[in-house]
Amino acid sequence: MKLSENKSLKTYNTFGIAVNASRFMLAETFFDLQTIIKNKKNLFILGGGSNMLLTKDVEQTVLHIATKGIKIINEDEDFAYVEVAAGEVWHEFVLWTIDHDFGGIENLALIPGSVGACPIQNIGAYGVEVKDTIATVKTLNIETGEEAIFDNAACQFGYRDSIFKNDLKGKVIITAVIFKLTKKKHQLKTAYGAIANELRIKAIDEPTIRDVAQAVIAIRSAKLPDPKEIGNSGSFFKNPVVDKVLFETLINDFTDMPHYVLEENKIKIPAAWLIESCGFKGQKYKDGTGVHHKQALVLINYDNATGEAILALANKIQAAVKEKFDIALQIEVNIF
Ligand SMILES: Cc1cc2nc3c(=O)[nH]c(=O)nc-3n(C[C@H](O)[C@H](O)[C@H](O)COP(=O)(O)OP(=O)(O)OC[C@H]3O[C@@H](n4cnc5c(N)ncnc54)[C@H](O)[C@@H]3O)c2cc1C
């Protein structure tokens, strides 16, 4: 366990926002986590900082989880059960699964952040959500110190959502996640346009999980800004789901509006299209904020922007989308 005071968080959040933490604790073992919660209750839990916008200094004790460990705890002919410590880097774990020929999370390659955070917003990309591979989630209750195990149903997963983002937000530390991964009959998800296209370009007819992961890495690297170079937090907003009545009014006025019918009365509209239609895509502002030129869902810290300035831009986008489409965009990123 390491403790520091008055520490800059600039390199601990992918937006690169320069705020300070009064106290910063690094937990490298499960025992560190138990010891820390015995003494401190008012904690600010920080994984890879890739899904948060910091708008002010943090007065709580920042607990940065850096616990490590990947182990196969059970396997049969078809599945491997793998327990992974919360502080493992998500993408490195994905690469580990590919090396072991364990399938299920190859489409989620290159998503930044830690394994411990992956269930919180049920990370997803290219037609796959992590919930479909999570067997259980291990937690420590911050108030009582009790350990608890949540099975998949108890996690209450939804689109970019789970119980850890709602009822249990700030109440538990996720210490490890146990994944159920395929060993033989991998269920490849390659129908998503960009993946199918990438495999076609490489003339791969019968892709392996490694081929799919490599296709995803190539697509993401070409499309999304690398937070090491340009501060960002990936998709800033969720894709809104509207009812049929609103959808029919909108499609009358905006005939080219892309949409996906989820259920009879639920239609998903890409937030990126809404934002682009309001003229924000590719904009750079004097306060150092902006909207990425290739992906309008991604807000950017181009030049020493403050968290408050990025939040103000997000609110401006929400107001413009509401005004033009009568749709309330929801923020996906955790705002502090
Ligand atoms: C370039 C880029 C691309 C992205 N693409 C995607 C994408 O395709 N799909 C997607 O779903 N997301 C995407 N994201 C968002 C982000 O990568 C994920 O949400 C990721 O799971 C966040 O992990 P983290 O460790 O950085 O969490 P943090 O940002 O550190 O924390 C997020 C929240 O979880 C809490 N938390 C973190 N760890 C724990 C823990 N162990 N126990 C309890 N609470 C905890 C924090 O307190 C905070 O509230 C992207 C982000 C970036 C920057």
The ligand as a MOL file (V3000), in Angstrom:
LIG
                    3D

  0  0  0     0  0            999 V3000
M  V30 BEGIN CTAB
M  V30 COUNTS 53 58 0 0 0
M  V30 BEGIN ATOM
M  V30 1 C -10.8430 5.9230 -25.9920 0
M  V30 2 C -11.9060 5.2670 -25.1470 0
M  V30 3 C -12.7300 4.3200 -25.7220 0
M  V30 4 C -13.7200 3.6890 -24.9550 0
M  V30 5 N -14.5040 2.7680 -25.5690 0
M  V30 6 C -15.4610 2.1370 -24.8550 0
M  V30 7 C -16.2940 1.1540 -25.4910 0
M  V30 8 O -16.1370 0.8280 -26.6650 0
M  V30 9 N -17.2570 0.5710 -24.7480 0
M  V30 10 C -17.4480 0.8760 -23.4190 0
M  V30 11 O -18.3430 0.2790 -22.8090 0
M  V30 12 N -16.6700 1.7880 -22.8030 0
M  V30 13 C -15.6910 2.4290 -23.4820 0
M  V30 14 N -14.9110 3.3780 -22.8730 0
M  V30 15 C -15.1690 3.7120 -21.4630 0
M  V30 16 C -14.2270 3.0100 -20.4430 0
M  V30 17 O -13.1170 2.4790 -21.0650 0
M  V30 18 C -14.9460 1.8910 -19.6650 0
M  V30 19 O -16.0980 2.3790 -19.0280 0
M  V30 20 C -14.0360 1.2370 -18.6180 0
M  V30 21 O -14.6600 0.0640 -18.1120 0
M  V30 22 C -13.7070 2.1580 -17.4480 0
M  V30 23 O -12.7150 1.5280 -16.6590 0
M  V30 24 P -11.7940 2.3350 -15.6750 0
M  V30 25 O -10.9950 1.3500 -14.8960 0
M  V30 26 O -11.0020 3.3530 -16.4100 0
M  V30 27 O -12.8560 3.0240 -14.7290 0
M  V30 28 P -12.7830 4.4660 -13.9960 0
M  V30 29 O -12.9530 5.5390 -15.0250 0
M  V30 30 O -11.5310 4.5030 -13.1770 0
M  V30 31 O -14.0270 4.3810 -13.0730 0
M  V30 32 C -15.3320 4.4140 -13.6070 0
M  V30 33 C -16.3310 4.2800 -12.4270 0
M  V30 34 O -16.1920 3.0090 -11.8310 0
M  V30 35 C -15.7950 3.1070 -10.4440 0
M  V30 36 N -14.8120 2.0210 -10.2300 0
M  V30 37 C -13.6940 1.7580 -10.9540 0
M  V30 38 N -13.1140 0.6290 -10.5290 0
M  V30 39 C -13.8840 0.1580 -9.5150 0
M  V30 40 C -13.8250 -0.9890 -8.6630 0
M  V30 41 N -12.8470 -1.8970 -8.7580 0
M  V30 42 N -14.7970 -1.1550 -7.7240 0
M  V30 43 C -15.8180 -0.2610 -7.5960 0
M  V30 44 N -15.9250 0.8430 -8.3770 0
M  V30 45 C -14.9690 1.0490 -9.3220 0
M  V30 46 C -15.2190 4.5060 -10.2860 0
M  V30 47 O -15.3650 4.9770 -8.9730 0
M  V30 48 C -16.0780 5.2860 -11.2980 0
M  V30 49 O -17.3180 5.6220 -10.7260 0
M  V30 50 C -13.8950 4.0230 -23.5900 0
M  V30 51 C -13.0520 4.9870 -23.0080 0
M  V30 52 C -12.0510 5.5970 -23.7790 0
M  V30 53 C -11.1450 6.6020 -23.1350 0
M  V30 END ATOM
M  V30 BEGIN BOND
M  V30 1 1 1 2
M  V30 2 1 2 3
M  V30 3 2 2 52
M  V30 4 2 3 4
M  V30 5 1 4 5
M  V30 6 1 4 50
M  V30 7 2 5 6
M  V30 8 1 6 7
M  V30 9 1 6 13
M  V30 10 2 7 8
M  V30 11 1 7 9
M  V30 12 1 9 10
M  V30 13 2 10 11
M  V30 14 1 10 12
M  V30 15 2 12 13
M  V30 16 1 13 14
M  V30 17 1 14 15
M  V30 18 1 14 50
M  V30 19 1 15 16
M  V30 20 1 16 17
M  V30 21 1 16 18
M  V30 22 1 18 19
M  V30 23 1 18 20
M  V30 24 1 20 21
M  V30 25 1 20 22
M  V30 26 1 22 23
M  V30 27 1 23 24
M  V30 28 2 24 25
M  V30 29 1 24 26
M  V30 30 1 24 27
M  V30 31 1 27 28
M  V30 32 2 28 29
M  V30 33 1 28 30
M  V30 34 1 28 31
M  V30 35 1 31 32
M  V30 36 1 32 33
M  V30 37 1 33 34
M  V30 38 1 33 48
M  V30 39 1 34 35
M  V30 40 1 35 36
M  V30 41 1 35 46
M  V30 42 1 36 37
M  V30 43 1 36 45
M  V30 44 2 37 38
M  V30 45 1 38 39
M  V30 46 1 39 40
M  V30 47 2 39 45
M  V30 48 1 40 41
M  V30 49 2 40 42
M  V30 50 1 42 43
M  V30 51 2 43 44
M  V30 52 1 44 45
M  V30 53 1 46 47
M  V30 54 1 46 48
M  V30 55 1 48 49
M  V30 56 2 50 51
M  V30 57 1 51 52
M  V30 58 1 52 53
M  V30 END BOND
M  V30 END CTAB
M  END
